[in-house]
């Protein structure tokens, strides 16, 4: 939890500084072994031609759609990789049909049920790790013997125990959690592109 000073509301720059500091501190808490293993699973899925299914609710839905954009266009550009990515949060017609006729809890698992295979991987994004539709999607991955990655915050929720790889940031702030999930999505995409690119200008990028 961010510890705000008493004069916090008197200066917006103080809020920005505290927020940025908490963001940096939370980023340093990532389990590097889990992160490395998750990236390797994503890379192997792309190489073998499997599909990456991504999903989330609210702000996490936007991150999952952004992931599709950066993985398909970003990783593909200047590499021999051909990522197949489907965002289960993107098509409102199928989401509303499932939610209206069956249950909102089923909006992702229903889409996965007939298509997910053990060659695929799901990337579920949930700040709390407790969204019921995310839990059901993770369970569907287990049934299909597909690998699963969860981006989560707070205490990780039930999803942390269900996912094969839980990229967990233990921070009690939705904005910071979502920022870190967005950053994680970007770092994986950029890393894989730079690893596989034939463009020497990209390989020489300095950080």
JOUR-V302458 format. One record per backbone hydrogen bond with DSSP energy under -0.5 kcal/mol. CO is the residue of the C=O (numbers start at 1). NH is the residue of the N-H. If there is no record, write none. Layout:
co;nh
CO;NH
CO;NH
This chain:
co;nh
2;4
5;8
7;10
7;11
8;11
11;14
11;15
12;16
13;17
14;18
15;19
16;20
17;21
18;22
19;23
20;24
21;25
22;26
23;27
24;28
26;29
27;30
30;32
31;35
32;36
33;37
34;38
35;39
36;40
37;41
38;42
39;43
40;44
41;45
42;46
43;47
44;48
45;50
46;49
50;84
51;53
51;121
52;54
52;86
53;123
54;88
55;125
57;60
58;61
58;62
59;63
60;64
61;65
62;66
63;67
64;68
65;69
66;70
67;71
68;72
69;73
69;74
70;75
71;76
72;76
73;77
76;79
78;198
83;85
84;52
86;54
86;88
87;90
90;92
91;95
92;96
93;97
94;98
95;99
96;100
97;101
98;102
98;103
103;106
104;107
106;110
108;112
109;113
110;114
112;115
112;116
117;120
120;147
121;53
122;124
122;149
123;55
124;126
124;151
125;57
127;153
129;159
131;134
131;135
132;136
133;137
134;138
135;139
136;140
137;141
138;142
139;143
140;144
141;145
141;146
142;145
147;122
148;164
148;165
149;124
150;152
150;167
151;126
152;169
153;156
156;160
157;160
158;161
158;162
159;163
165;150
165;167
166;168
167;152
168;170
169;171
171;154
171;173
173;177
174;178
175;179
176;180
177;181
178;182
179;183
180;184
181;185
182;186
183;187
184;188
185;189
186;190
187;191
188;192
189;193
190;194
191;195
192;196
193;197
198;200
199;202
199;203
200;204
202;205
